[in-house]
């Protein structure tokens, strides 16, 4: 049975991905800071009290998974905060960089030895990380952190291709989750289905790409 590890799996898109993969016969490892009954109902294993920005926690996660095989790593944990020119909170930007960019790279580096040839890494990013697509400004920390994640993911795709591991940067869409005060356009269930379709289509020929969950290729 294939095994998927999902960070930020206790709610929102992460939880819906956990439900979807469990329903499709995968063993789900849900990683989060605080577990939820919803996650525990679908995950084969929950590893909580993990802050993916902390080196010690990620090392503990690696140790907890010793001897496991991770066929799919989904870096889903994320943070959205807002900054406006004239009152920019640089601590907010640093925090978003830690959560949205550095943490996925930290987790990927720690767990890559558990990913076999044919395995995959999906980084849940945002089209707001696209520089070409930015025509509204603002959101300095979120945009910069997701752009950095895209750059990290692209480098991972190049470095891991010889090992037979494919990597994708995936935008879920504007999803009705707590992160956006439930003001999105699509449901977490619809986003999860689209993301899973993109992951299924991921291979060594298209590794390194940046896609919307609806299948559109996004500009960098």
N, C-alpha and C positions, 0 to 999 in steps of 0.2 A: 504494500500500500504506500502510495506517495505521501510525502509529508511537506506541509507548508508552515512557515513561521511568519507571523504577522505582528508587527509592532503597533502599538496604539490600538489593540484589538478589542478593547472593552466597550467601545461605543462607536456611533457614527459609521463611517465608511469601513473602518477596520472590522467592526462587529458584523456588518453585512457581508464582507468578504469571508469572514470566518464561517458564517452560516452557509454561504454559497458553496465554499469548498468542502465543508463537512457533508452537505447534502449530496455533493458529487463524489463522495467516497474517499476524500483525502483525510489524513490524520492532521488535525489542526493544532499547532502550538501557538497559543495566544500570549503575547508579551505585553505587559502594561505596568503602570505604576500602581493602579488599584483595580482589582478584579471586579467583575459584575456577575450577577446571577445569570444574565443573558449569555455572557461569554462562557461561563462554566457549563451551561446547558448544551453547548455545541462543540467546545474544544476538547480534544483528547487530553490536552495538558495545558494548564495555565501557569505561567511563570510571572508572578506579580512582584511588586516593590522594585521594579527595574526602571530607573531613570536613564534613558539612553544617552543623555548628555554626560553622564558620569563614567569615567574610565573604570572605576572599581565595579560598578554595577554591570557594565558590559563584559568585563572579565568574569564576573560571577555568572552571567548568562552563558558565556562560553564554557565555563566549567560544568554548569548544570546540564549542558548538552553534549558533554564528552561521549564519544562513541555513536552519536546520532548521525543520521543522514538528512540533510535539508535539501529537498528537491527544488523548492521555491522559497525565496526570501522576499517578503513584501515589506519594504520600508515605508510604513504608513503614518507613523506618529508625526504630528505637525502642530504648528502654532501660528496663528494669524493675529497680528496687532497692527495698529495704525499710527502713522506719524505724518504730520503736516509741516511743510516748510515754514520756518519761523519759530517752531516749537518742537523741534526734533528731539526725541528721547533716545540718545545713543545707547543707553543700557538696554532699551527695548530692542534695538537693532542687533546688539550683541546676543541677546537671548534668542532671538529668532534665527540668527546664524547658527547658534549652538544646536537648537532643536531641529531646524529644517535642513541644514546642510552638513554640519560636522557630524551629527549623530548618525545619520544613515551611512556615511563613509566609515565611521567608527565601527558600526555594527557589521557592515559588509566585510571590513578587513578582519574583524575578530572571527567571523563565522565562515569565511570563504573556504576554509579547509574542510568544512563539513558538506560543501556543495559538490556533487559529483559531476562528471562530464555529462552534458545534456541538461544540467540544472539551469535555473534562471534567477535573476534578481530584477524585481520591479520596484522602482523608486516612484512613490506617489508625489508628483510635483504639482506645478500649476502653470497654466498659460501666462500667468502674471510674471513668471520667470523669463518669459520671452522678451528680449529687448526690442526686436522688430515689431512686436505686437503692442507695445506700450504707447498708447495715444491718450492716456488720461492722467499720467503722473501719479504722485502720492505713493502711499504704501511702501516707503523706502526699504524698510527692513524685510518685509515679506518678499517683495520683488527681488531684492539683492540675494536673499537666502535661497530662493528657489532657482535663481540664475546660477548660483554657486553649486547647488545640487545637480543641476543639469550638466554643468562642467565636470563635476566629480563623476557623474554617471557615465558620461561619454568616455572619460579616461578609463573607468572601470571596464567598459565594453571592449576597449582596445587591449587592455592588459589581460583580460580574462578570456578573450576569444581563443587564444592558443590552447587554453585548458578546456575548451568546449562549453563555456558558460556564457549565456546571452544576457544582456542587460537592456532594460528599457526605462525611459522616463515617461510617465503617464499622468496626464491631466484628467481628473475624474469628471470634470464639468462643474457647473455651479450647483452645488448639492445642498439640499435642505438639511443642514446639520447645525449643531450648537455653535460651531465655529463662526457661522454667518447668521446667528440668531434665527435659524430655520427660515431664512429668506431666499433660499435658492430656487432653481428652476426645475430640478429633477430630484427624485427620491434617492436615498442611499441605496435602495435595492436596484434601481435602474443603473446607477453609477457602478455598483459592484458587478453587475452583469456585463457592462461594457468593458470594464477593466479586465475581467476574466477573459473576455474574448480577445482583447489585445495581447494578454499574456499567453494565451493559447497559440496565437499567431506568431509570437516571438521566436526567432531562431537565429542561427549564426549568420545568416544572410542579411537580416535586417537589424542586427544588434546595434545598440547605440542610438536608436531613433527616439523621437520626441512626438508622442501622439496624444490626441484627445481620445477619451473613452469611446467616442462615436466612430472612431476609425480615421479621422482626419489627421494628416501629418501637420505638425505645428512648426512655425518658423522659430529659429533660435533668437 
